[in-house]
């Protein structure tokens, strides 16, 4: 199995300048992610594990808002430090394990809910990665996997403006994810899109095309996109219409239940 990223990608490029943050539920994707996890078992007293949890804002929220017993694992030391800081910011106790998923010290079958967001697409063999998720779920427990939707508008933008970032992702869709979950023996498998709209254009080194623009153009585009995201997200929060589509949704998910032995 081939990794499409390494520790340096996360420590030096992704988490380097990040600071502790709270979850922002005015963002459409954040709101829909919490609703999805709540509906799939993220409730009081449940043991919840996020795999690839470096810098997670979702895990502390689940601990504070729903009273879950939360744990996070990640192979990025800087990402783990940021997760601990985010937990402290929310005054939530939680376990943080800095290790490789494929050499996990966590006991198998020990969590009521296991989830990841933005992880499995960084491997060329996604089924093997999902199998490691399933191993950690209790019989009768739930699995939720959330993946960036790169088959829509966001993917086209990344491919055009951020080729290095695009190459760090495997592109597939919710039907492929559901097929993998079914092949691993999960029951009650569902899949679909998450969120109505979100576009991201960055200014880091991976955005090689953007970095070639004049500084003023970079600032204007970056600022305009952030303003558009905030306006559209607010509109969806105030509207009963929340379309989740292949073209515009920022992510998709697959979920299932681990069968009893």
ROMIVEX-320144 format. One record per residue: x, y, z of N, C-alpha, C in turn; residue number from 1; residue in one letter. Coordinates in Angstrom, 1 decimal. Layout:
N
    n_xx    n_yy    n_zz   ca_xx   ca_yy   ca_zz    c_xx    c_yy    c_zz  pos  code
       X       Y       Z       X       Y       Z       X       Y       Z  NUM     a
...
END
This chain:
261
    n_xx    n_yy    n_zz   ca_xx   ca_yy   ca_zz    c_xx    c_yy    c_zz  pos  code
     0.8    -1.2     0.0     0.0     0.0     0.0     0.9     1.2     0.0    1     x
     0.5     2.2    -0.8     1.3     3.5    -0.9     0.6     4.6    -0.2    2     x
     1.4     5.3     0.6     0.9     6.6     1.2     1.1     7.7     0.2    3     x
     0.1     8.6     0.1     0.2     9.7    -0.8     0.7    11.0     0.0    4     x
     0.9    10.9     1.3     1.5    11.9     2.1     2.4    11.3     3.2    5     x
     3.2    12.1     3.8     4.1    11.6     4.9     3.9    12.6     6.1    6     x
     4.7    12.3     7.2     4.6    13.1     8.4     4.9    14.6     8.1    7     x
     6.0    14.8     7.2     6.4    16.1     6.9     5.3    16.9     6.2    8     x
     4.5    16.3     5.4     3.4    17.0     4.7     2.5    17.6     5.7    9     x
     2.2    16.9     6.8     1.3    17.4     7.9     2.0    18.3     8.8   10     x
     3.2    18.0     9.3     3.9    18.8    10.3     4.4    20.1     9.7   11     x
     4.9    20.1     8.5     5.6    21.2     8.0     4.7    22.1     7.0   12     x
     3.7    21.4     6.5     2.9    22.2     5.5     1.4    22.4     6.0   13     x
     0.9    21.5     6.8    -0.5    21.6     7.1    -0.7    22.3     8.5   14     x
     0.0    21.7     9.5    -0.3    22.2    10.9     0.7    23.3    11.4   15     x
     1.7    23.6    10.6     2.8    24.4    11.1     2.4    25.7    11.7   16     x
     1.5    26.4    11.1     1.1    27.8    11.6    -0.3    27.7    12.2   17     x
    -0.8    26.5    12.5    -2.2    26.4    13.0    -2.2    26.7    14.5   18     x
    -3.3    27.3    15.0    -3.5    27.6    16.4    -4.7    26.9    16.9   19     x
    -4.9    26.7    18.2    -6.1    26.1    18.8    -7.4    26.8    18.3   20     x
    -8.4    26.0    17.9    -9.6    26.6    17.4   -10.8    25.8    18.0   21     x
   -11.9    26.5    18.0   -13.2    25.9    18.3   -13.9    25.5    17.0   22     x
   -14.9    24.6    17.1   -15.7    24.3    15.9   -16.6    25.5    15.6   23     x
   -16.8    25.7    14.3   -17.6    26.9    13.9   -18.9    26.3    13.2   24     x
   -20.0    26.2    14.0   -21.2    25.6    13.4   -21.9    26.5    12.5   25     x
   -21.5    27.7    12.3   -22.1    28.5    11.2   -21.6    28.1     9.9   26     x
   -20.5    27.3     9.9   -20.1    26.7     8.6   -20.9    25.5     8.3   27     x
   -21.4    25.5     7.1   -22.3    24.4     6.6   -21.7    23.0     6.8   28     x
   -20.5    22.9     6.4   -19.9    21.6     6.5   -19.7    21.1     7.9   29     x
   -19.3    22.0     8.8   -19.1    21.7    10.2   -20.5    21.3    10.8   30     x
   -21.5    22.0    10.5   -22.9    21.7    11.1   -23.3    20.4    10.6   31     x
   -23.2    20.1     9.3   -23.6    18.8     8.8   -22.8    17.6     9.3   32     x
   -21.5    17.9     9.5   -20.7    16.8    10.0   -21.1    16.4    11.4   33     x
   -21.4    17.4    12.3   -21.8    17.1    13.6   -23.2    16.4    13.6   34     x
   -24.1    16.8    12.7   -25.4    16.2    12.7   -25.2    14.7    12.2   35     x
   -24.3    14.4    11.3   -24.1    13.1    10.8   -23.6    12.2    11.9   36     x
   -22.6    12.7    12.7   -22.0    11.9    13.7   -22.9    11.7    14.9   37     x
   -23.7    12.7    15.2   -24.7    12.6    16.2   -25.7    11.5    15.9   38     x
   -26.2    11.5    14.6   -27.2    10.6    14.2   -26.7     9.1    14.2   39     x
   -25.3     9.0    14.0   -24.7     7.7    13.9   -24.1     7.2    15.3   40     x
   -24.5     7.8    16.3   -24.1     7.3    17.6   -23.2     8.1    18.5   41     x
   -22.9     9.4    18.1   -22.0    10.2    18.9   -22.8    10.9    20.0   42     x
   -23.3    10.1    21.0   -24.1    10.6    22.1   -23.5    10.3    23.4   43     x
   -24.1    10.8    24.5   -23.6    10.7    25.8   -23.2     9.3    26.3   44     x
   -22.0     9.2    26.8   -21.5     8.0    27.3   -20.8     7.1    26.3   45     x
   -20.9     7.4    25.1   -20.3     6.6    24.0   -18.8     6.8    24.0   46     x
   -18.0     5.7    23.7   -16.6     5.9    23.5   -16.4     6.1    22.0   47     x
   -15.8     7.3    21.7   -15.7     7.7    20.3   -14.2     7.9    20.0   48     x
   -13.8     7.3    18.8   -12.4     7.5    18.3   -12.4     8.1    17.0   49     x
   -11.6     9.2    16.9   -11.3     9.8    15.6    -9.9     9.4    15.1   50     x
    -9.9     8.7    14.0    -8.6     8.4    13.4    -8.1     9.5    12.4   51     x
    -6.9     9.8    12.5    -6.4    11.0    11.8    -6.9    12.3    12.4   52     x
    -6.8    12.3    13.7    -7.5    13.4    14.5    -6.6    14.6    14.7   53     x
    -5.4    14.7    14.1    -4.6    15.8    14.3    -5.3    17.1    14.1   54     x
    -5.3    18.0    15.1    -5.9    19.3    14.9    -7.4    19.3    14.9   55     x
    -8.0    18.2    15.3    -9.5    18.1    15.2   -10.2    19.1    16.1   56     x
   -11.2    19.7    15.5   -12.1    20.6    16.2   -13.4    19.8    16.5   57     x
   -13.7    18.8    15.7   -14.9    18.0    15.9   -14.9    17.2    17.2   58     x
   -13.8    16.5    17.4   -13.7    15.6    18.6   -13.9    16.4    19.9   59     x
   -13.3    17.5    20.2   -13.6    18.3    21.4   -15.0    18.7    21.5   60     x
   -15.6    19.0    20.4   -17.1    19.4    20.4   -17.9    18.2    20.8   61     x
   -17.6    17.0    20.3   -18.4    15.8    20.7   -18.3    15.6    22.2   62     x
   -17.1    15.8    22.7   -16.9    15.6    24.2   -17.7    16.6    25.0   63     x
   -17.6    17.9    24.6   -18.3    18.9    25.4   -19.8    18.9    25.2   64     x
   -20.2    18.8    24.0   -21.7    19.0    23.7   -22.5    17.8    24.0   65     x
   -21.9    16.6    23.7   -22.7    15.4    23.8   -22.2    14.4    24.9   66     x
   -21.1    14.8    25.6   -20.7    14.0    26.8   -20.0    12.7    26.4   67     x
   -19.5    12.6    25.1   -18.8    11.4    24.7   -17.4    11.3    25.4   68     x
   -17.0    10.1    25.5   -15.6     9.8    26.0   -14.8     9.7    24.7   69     x
   -13.9    10.7    24.5   -13.3    10.9    23.2   -11.8    10.5    23.2   70     x
   -11.4    10.0    22.1   -10.0     9.6    21.8    -9.7    10.0    20.4   71     x
    -8.4    10.3    20.2    -7.9    10.7    18.9    -6.6    10.0    18.6   72     x
    -6.4     9.6    17.4    -5.1     9.1    17.0    -4.6     9.7    15.7   73     x
    -3.3     9.9    15.6    -2.7    10.6    14.5    -1.2    10.3    14.5   74     x
    -0.6    10.2    13.3     0.9    10.0    13.2     1.7    11.3    13.2   75     x
     1.0    12.4    13.2     1.7    13.7    13.1     1.9    14.3    14.5   76     x
     3.1    14.4    15.0     3.3    15.0    16.4     2.8    16.4    16.5   77     x
     2.9    17.2    15.5     2.4    18.6    15.6     0.9    18.5    15.6   78     x
     0.3    17.6    14.8    -1.2    17.5    14.8    -1.7    17.1    16.1   79     x
    -1.0    16.1    16.8    -1.4    15.6    18.1    -1.3    16.7    19.1   80     x
    -0.3    17.6    19.1    -0.2    18.7    20.0    -1.3    19.6    19.8   81     x
    -1.7    19.9    18.6    -2.8    20.8    18.3    -4.1    20.2    18.8   82     x
    -4.3    18.9    18.7    -5.5    18.3    19.2    -5.6    18.4    20.7   83     x
    -4.5    18.2    21.4    -4.5    18.4    22.8    -4.9    19.8    23.2   84     x
    -4.3    20.8    22.4    -4.7    22.2    22.7    -6.1    22.5    22.5   85     x
    -6.7    21.9    21.4    -8.1    22.1    21.1    -9.0    21.5    22.2   86     x
    -8.6    20.3    22.7    -9.3    19.7    23.8    -9.2    20.6    25.1   87     x
    -8.1    21.1    25.4    -7.9    22.0    26.5    -8.7    23.3    26.4   88     x
    -8.8    23.8    25.1    -9.6    25.0    24.9   -11.0    24.8    25.2   89     x
   -11.5    23.6    24.9   -12.9    23.3    25.2   -13.1    22.7    26.6   90     x
   -12.0    22.6    27.4   -12.0    22.0    28.7   -12.6    20.6    28.7   91     x
   -12.1    19.8    27.8   -12.6    18.4    27.6   -11.4    17.5    27.8   92     x
   -11.6    16.5    28.6   -10.6    15.5    28.8   -10.7    14.5    27.6   93     x
    -9.6    14.0    27.2    -9.6    13.0    26.1    -8.3    12.3    25.9   94     x
    -8.3    11.2    25.3    -7.0    10.5    25.0    -6.5    10.8    23.7   95     x
    -5.2    11.0    23.6    -4.5    11.3    22.3    -3.4    10.4    22.2   96     x
    -3.4     9.6    21.1    -2.3     8.6    20.8    -1.6     9.0    19.5   97     x
    -0.3     9.3    19.6     0.4     9.7    18.4     1.1     8.4    17.9   98     x
     0.6     7.8    16.8     1.1     6.6    16.3     0.5     6.3    14.9   99     x
     1.2     5.4    14.2     0.7     5.0    12.9    -0.5     4.1    13.0  100     x
    -1.5     4.3    12.2    -2.7     3.5    12.3    -2.4     2.1    12.1  101     x
    -1.5     1.7    11.3    -1.2     0.3    10.9    -0.3    -0.4    12.0  102     x
     0.1     0.4    13.0     0.8    -0.2    14.1     0.2     0.3    15.4  103     x
    -1.2     0.3    15.4    -1.9     0.8    16.5    -1.8     0.0    17.8  104     x
    -1.7     0.8    18.9    -1.7     0.2    20.2    -3.1     0.1    20.8  105     x
    -4.1     0.6    20.1    -5.4     0.6    20.7    -6.1    -0.8    20.6  106     x
    -6.8    -1.2    21.6    -7.4    -2.5    21.6    -8.4    -2.6    20.6  107     x
    -8.5    -3.7    19.8    -9.5    -3.9    18.8   -10.9    -4.0    19.5  108     x
   -11.9    -3.6    18.7   -13.3    -3.7    19.2   -13.6    -3.0    20.5  109     x
   -13.0    -1.8    20.6   -13.2    -1.1    21.9   -13.9     0.3    21.8  110     x
   -14.4     0.6    20.7   -15.1     1.9    20.5   -16.5     1.8    20.0  111     x
   -17.4     2.6    20.5   -18.8     2.6    20.1   -18.9     3.2    18.7  112     x
   -18.2     4.3    18.5   -18.2     5.0    17.2   -16.7     5.3    16.8  113     x
   -16.4     4.9    15.6   -15.1     5.2    15.0   -15.3     6.1    13.8  114     x
   -14.6     7.2    13.6   -14.8     8.0    12.4   -13.5     8.6    12.0  115     x
   -13.4     9.0    10.8   -12.3     9.8    10.3   -12.9    10.8     9.2  116     x
   -12.1    11.8     9.1   -12.5    12.8     8.1   -11.3    13.3     7.4  117     x
   -11.2    13.1     6.1   -10.1    13.6     5.3    -8.8    12.7     5.5  118     x
    -9.0    11.4     5.6    -7.9    10.5     5.9    -7.7     9.5     4.8  119     x
    -8.7     8.7     4.5    -8.5     7.5     3.7    -8.1     7.8     2.2  120     x
    -8.4     9.0     1.8    -8.1     9.4     0.4    -6.6     9.6     0.2  121     x
    -5.8     9.6     1.3    -4.4     9.8     1.2    -3.6     8.5     1.1  122     x
    -4.3     7.4     0.8    -3.7     6.1     0.5    -4.3     5.6    -0.8  123     x
    -3.4     4.8    -1.5    -3.9     4.2    -2.8    -4.8     3.0    -2.6  124     x
    -4.7     2.4    -1.4    -5.6     1.3    -1.1    -6.5     1.6     0.0  125     x
    -7.7     2.3    -0.3    -8.6     2.8     0.7    -9.2     1.7     1.5  126     x
    -9.5     0.5     0.9   -10.1    -0.6     1.6    -9.3    -1.0     2.8  127     x
    -8.0    -1.1     2.6    -7.2    -1.6     3.7    -7.2    -0.6     4.9  128     x
    -7.3     0.7     4.6    -7.3     1.7     5.6    -8.7     1.6     6.4  129     x
    -9.8     1.4     5.6   -11.1     1.3     6.3   -11.1     0.0     7.1  130     x
   -10.4    -1.0     6.7   -10.4    -2.3     7.5    -9.8    -2.0     8.9  131     x
    -8.8    -1.1     8.9    -8.2    -0.8    10.2    -9.2     0.0    11.1  132     x
   -10.1     0.8    10.5   -11.1     1.5    11.2   -12.1     0.4    11.8  133     x
   -12.5    -0.5    10.9   -13.5    -1.5    11.4   -12.9    -2.4    12.5  134     x
   -11.7    -2.6    12.5   -11.0    -3.5    13.5   -11.2    -2.9    14.9  135     x
   -11.3    -1.6    15.0   -11.4    -0.9    16.3   -12.8    -0.6    16.8  136     x
   -13.8    -1.0    15.9   -15.2    -0.8    16.3   -15.7    -2.0    17.1  137     x
   -16.5    -1.7    18.1   -17.2    -2.8    18.9   -18.2    -3.5    18.0  138     x
   -18.4    -4.8    18.2   -19.5    -5.5    17.5   -20.8    -4.7    17.9  139     x
   -21.6    -4.3    16.9   -22.8    -3.5    17.1   -22.5    -2.0    17.1  140     x
   -21.2    -1.6    17.0   -20.8    -0.2    17.0   -20.9     0.3    15.6  141     x
   -20.6     1.6    15.5   -20.8     2.4    14.2   -19.5     2.9    13.7  142     x
   -19.4     2.9    12.3   -18.3     3.5    11.6   -18.8     4.6    10.7  143     x
   -18.1     5.8    10.7   -18.4     6.8     9.8   -17.1     7.3     9.1  144     x
   -17.1     7.4     7.8   -15.9     7.8     7.1   -16.3     9.0     6.2  145     x
   -15.7    10.1     6.4   -16.0    11.4     5.6   -14.8    11.7     4.7  146     x
   -15.0    12.0     3.5   -14.0    12.2     2.5   -14.3    13.4     1.7  147     x
   -13.2    14.2     1.3   -13.4    15.4     0.5   -14.0    15.0    -0.9  148     x
   -15.0    15.7    -1.3   -15.6    15.5    -2.6   -14.8    16.2    -3.7  149     x
   -13.9    15.4    -4.4   -13.1    16.0    -5.4   -13.6    15.7    -6.8  150     x
   -14.8    15.1    -6.9   -15.5    14.9    -8.2   -16.3    16.1    -8.6  151     x
   -16.4    17.1    -7.8   -17.2    18.2    -8.1   -16.4    19.5    -8.4  152     x
   -17.0    20.6    -8.1   -16.3    21.9    -8.4   -15.0    22.0    -7.6  153     x
   -15.0    21.7    -6.3   -13.8    21.8    -5.5   -12.6    21.0    -6.1  154     x
   -12.9    19.8    -6.6   -11.8    19.0    -7.2   -11.3    19.7    -8.5  155     x
   -12.1    20.3    -9.3   -11.6    21.0   -10.5   -10.7    22.1   -10.1  156     x
   -11.1    22.8    -9.1   -10.3    24.0    -8.6    -8.9    23.5    -8.1  157     x
    -8.9    22.4    -7.3    -7.7    21.9    -6.8    -6.8    21.4    -7.9  158     x
    -7.3    20.7    -8.9    -6.5    20.2   -10.0    -5.9    21.3   -10.8  159     x
    -6.6    22.4   -11.0    -6.1    23.5   -11.8    -5.2    24.4   -11.0  160     x
    -5.5    24.7    -9.7    -4.7    25.7    -9.0    -3.7    25.1    -8.0  161     x
    -3.9    23.9    -7.6    -3.0    23.3    -6.6    -2.6    21.8    -7.0  162     x
    -1.9    21.7    -8.1    -1.5    20.3    -8.5    -0.8    19.5    -7.5  163     x
     0.1    20.0    -6.6     0.7    19.2    -5.6    -0.3    18.7    -4.6  164     x
    -1.3    19.5    -4.2    -2.3    19.1    -3.3    -3.2    18.0    -3.9  165     x
    -3.6    18.2    -5.2    -4.4    17.3    -5.9    -3.7    15.9    -6.0  166     x
    -2.4    15.9    -6.2    -1.7    14.6    -6.3    -1.6    13.8    -5.0  167     x
    -1.9    14.5    -3.8    -1.9    13.9    -2.5    -3.2    13.2    -2.2  168     x
    -4.2    13.2    -3.1    -5.5    12.6    -2.9    -5.9    11.6    -3.9  169     x
    -6.5    10.6    -3.5    -7.1     9.6    -4.4    -8.6    10.0    -4.6  170     x
    -9.0    10.1    -5.8   -10.4    10.6    -6.2   -11.3     9.4    -6.4  171     x
   -12.4     9.5    -5.6   -13.5     8.5    -5.8   -14.7     9.1    -5.2  172     x
   -15.8     8.3    -5.1   -17.1     8.9    -4.7   -17.8     8.0    -3.7  173     x
   -19.1     8.4    -3.3   -19.8     7.7    -2.3   -20.2     6.3    -2.6  174     x
   -20.5     6.0    -3.9   -20.8     4.7    -4.3   -19.6     3.7    -4.1  175     x
   -18.4     4.2    -4.4   -17.2     3.4    -4.2   -17.0     3.2    -2.7  176     x
   -17.2     4.2    -1.9   -17.0     4.0    -0.5   -18.0     3.0     0.1  177     x
   -19.3     3.1    -0.3   -20.3     2.2     0.1   -19.9     0.7    -0.2  178     x
   -19.4     0.6    -1.5   -19.0    -0.8    -1.9   -17.9    -1.3    -1.0  179     x
   -16.9    -0.5    -0.6   -15.9    -0.9     0.3   -16.4    -1.4     1.6  180     x
   -17.3    -0.6     2.2   -17.9    -0.9     3.5   -18.7    -2.2     3.4  181     x
   -19.4    -2.4     2.3   -20.2    -3.7     2.1   -19.2    -4.9     2.0  182     x
   -18.1    -4.7     1.3   -17.2    -5.8     1.2   -16.5    -6.2     2.5  183     x
   -16.5    -5.2     3.4   -15.9    -5.5     4.8   -16.9    -6.1     5.7  184     x
   -18.1    -6.3     5.3   -19.1    -7.0     6.1   -20.0    -6.1     7.0  185     x
   -19.9    -4.8     6.8   -20.7    -4.0     7.6   -22.2    -4.1     7.2  186     x
   -23.1    -3.8     8.2   -24.5    -3.8     8.0   -25.0    -2.4     7.9  187     x
   -26.3    -2.2     7.4   -26.9    -0.9     7.3   -26.1     0.1     6.7  188     x
   -25.4    -0.2     5.6   -24.5     0.7     5.0   -25.2     1.8     4.3  189     x
   -24.8     3.0     4.5   -25.4     4.2     3.8   -24.2     5.1     3.3  190     x
   -24.5     5.9     2.3   -23.5     6.8     1.8   -24.3     8.0     1.2  191     x
   -23.6     9.1     1.0   -24.2    10.3     0.4   -23.2    11.5     0.6  192     x
   -23.7    12.7     0.2   -22.9    13.9     0.3   -23.1    14.6     1.6  193     x
   -22.1    15.4     2.0   -22.2    16.1     3.2   -22.0    17.6     2.9  194     x
   -22.9    18.4     3.4   -22.8    19.9     3.2   -23.3    20.3     1.8  195     x
   -23.7    21.6     1.8   -24.3    22.1     0.6   -23.3    22.9    -0.3  196     x
   -22.4    23.6     0.3   -21.4    24.4    -0.5   -20.3    24.8     0.4  197     x
   -19.1    24.6    -0.2   -17.9    25.2     0.5   -16.7    25.1    -0.6  198     x
   -16.1    26.2    -0.8   -14.9    26.2    -1.8   -13.7    26.7    -1.0  199     x
   -12.6    26.0    -1.2   -11.4    26.4    -0.5   -10.3    26.7    -1.5  200     x
    -9.7    27.9    -1.4    -8.5    28.3    -2.2    -7.5    28.8    -1.3  201     x
    -6.4    28.2    -1.2    -5.3    28.6    -0.2    -4.2    29.3    -0.8  202     x
    -3.2    29.6     0.0    -2.1    30.4    -0.4    -0.8    29.8     0.0  203     x
    -0.8    28.5     0.4     0.4    27.8     0.8     1.1    27.3    -0.5  204     x
     2.3    26.7    -0.3     3.1    26.3    -1.4     2.4    25.3    -2.3  205     x
     1.5    24.5    -1.8     0.8    23.5    -2.6     0.0    24.2    -3.7  206     x
    -0.4    25.4    -3.4    -1.2    26.1    -4.4    -0.3    26.8    -5.4  207     x
     0.4    26.0    -6.1     1.5    26.5    -7.0     1.0    27.5    -8.0  208     x
    -0.1    27.3    -8.6    -0.6    28.3    -9.6    -1.0    29.6    -8.9  209     x
    -1.6    29.5    -7.8    -2.0    30.8    -7.0    -0.8    31.5    -6.6  210     x
     0.3    30.8    -6.2     1.5    31.5    -5.7     2.2    32.3    -6.8  211     x
     1.9    31.9    -8.1     2.5    32.6    -9.2     1.8    33.9    -9.5  212     x
     0.6    34.2    -8.9    -0.1    35.4    -9.1     0.5    36.5    -8.3  213     x
     0.2    37.8    -8.7     0.6    38.9    -7.9     0.0    38.8    -6.5  214     x
     0.7    39.4    -5.5     0.3    39.3    -4.1    -1.1    39.8    -3.9  215     x
    -1.4    41.0    -4.6    -2.7    41.6    -4.4    -3.8    40.7    -5.0  216     x
    -3.6    40.0    -6.1    -4.6    39.1    -6.7    -4.8    37.9    -5.7  217     x
    -3.7    37.4    -5.1    -3.9    36.3    -4.2    -4.8    36.7    -3.0  218     x
    -4.5    37.9    -2.4    -5.3    38.4    -1.3    -6.8    38.6    -1.7  219     x
    -7.0    39.2    -2.8    -8.4    39.5    -3.3    -9.2    38.2    -3.5  220     x
    -8.6    37.2    -4.1    -9.2    35.9    -4.4    -9.5    35.2    -3.1  221     x
    -8.5    35.1    -2.2    -8.6    34.4    -1.0    -9.7    35.0    -0.1  222     x
    -9.7    36.4     0.0   -10.7    37.1     0.8   -12.1    36.9     0.2  223     x
   -12.2    37.0    -1.1   -13.5    36.9    -1.8   -14.1    35.5    -1.6  224     x
   -13.3    34.5    -1.7   -13.8    33.1    -1.5   -14.3    32.9     0.0  225     x
   -13.5    33.4     0.9   -13.9    33.3     2.3   -15.2    34.0     2.6  226     x
   -15.4    35.2     2.0   -16.6    36.0     2.2   -17.8    35.2     1.5  227     x
   -17.6    34.7     0.3   -18.6    33.9    -0.3   -19.0    32.7     0.5  228     x
   -18.1    32.0     1.0   -18.4    30.8     1.8   -19.2    31.2     3.0  229     x
   -18.9    32.2     3.7   -19.6    32.7     4.9   -21.0    33.1     4.5  230     x
   -21.2    33.8     3.4   -22.5    34.2     3.0   -23.4    33.1     2.6  231     x
   -22.8    32.1     1.8   -23.6    31.0     1.4   -24.0    30.1     2.5  232     x
   -23.0    29.9     3.4   -23.3    29.0     4.6   -24.4    29.6     5.5  233     x
   -24.4    30.9     5.7   -25.4    31.6     6.4   -26.8    31.4     5.7  234     x
   -26.8    31.6     4.4   -28.0    31.4     3.7   -28.6    30.0     3.9  235     x
   -27.8    29.0     3.8   -28.3    27.6     4.0   -28.7    27.4     5.5  236     x
   -28.1    28.0     6.4   -28.5    27.9     7.8   -29.9    28.5     8.0  237     x
   -30.2    29.5     7.3   -31.5    30.2     7.4   -32.6    29.6     6.6  238     x
   -32.2    28.7     5.6   -33.1    28.2     4.7   -33.4    26.7     5.0  239     x
   -34.7    26.3     4.7   -35.0    24.9     4.9   -34.4    24.0     3.8  240     x
   -33.9    24.6     2.7   -33.3    23.9     1.6   -31.8    23.7     1.9  241     x
   -31.4    22.4     1.9   -30.0    22.1     2.1   -29.6    21.0     1.1  242     x
   -29.5    21.4    -0.1   -29.1    20.4    -1.1   -27.7    19.8    -1.0  243     x
   -27.6    18.5    -1.0   -26.3    17.9    -0.9   -26.1    17.2    -2.3  244     x
   -25.1    17.7    -3.0   -25.0    17.3    -4.4   -23.5    17.0    -4.8  245     x
   -23.4    16.2    -5.8   -22.1    15.8    -6.3   -21.3    17.0    -6.8  246     x
   -22.0    18.0    -7.4   -21.3    19.2    -7.9   -20.8    20.1    -6.9  247     x
   -21.5    20.4    -5.8   -21.2    21.5    -4.9   -20.9    21.0    -3.5  248     x
   -21.3    19.9    -3.1   -21.0    19.4    -1.7   -19.5    19.3    -1.5  249     x
   -19.0    19.8    -0.3   -17.5    19.7    -0.1   -17.0    18.3     0.3  250     x
   -17.9    17.4     0.7   -17.5    16.1     1.2   -18.6    15.1     0.9  251     x
   -18.2    13.8     1.1   -19.2    12.7     1.1   -18.9    11.8     2.2  252     x
   -19.8    10.8     2.5   -19.6     9.9     3.6   -20.0     8.5     3.3  253     x
   -19.5     7.6     4.1   -20.0     6.2     4.1   -20.1     5.8     5.5  254     x
   -21.2     5.1     5.9   -21.4     4.7     7.3   -22.0     3.3     7.4  255     x
   -21.7     2.6     8.4   -22.3     1.3     8.6   -22.1     0.8    10.0  256     x
   -22.7    -0.4    10.3   -22.7    -1.0    11.6   -21.9    -2.3    11.6  257     x
   -21.0    -2.5    12.6   -20.3    -3.7    12.6   -21.2    -4.8    13.2  258     x
   -21.2    -5.9    12.4   -22.1    -7.0    12.8   -21.7    -7.6    14.1  259     x
   -22.6    -8.2    14.9   -22.3    -8.9    16.1   -21.6   -10.2    15.7  260     x
   -20.7   -10.6    16.5   -19.9   -11.8    16.3   -20.8   -13.0    16.3  261     x
END
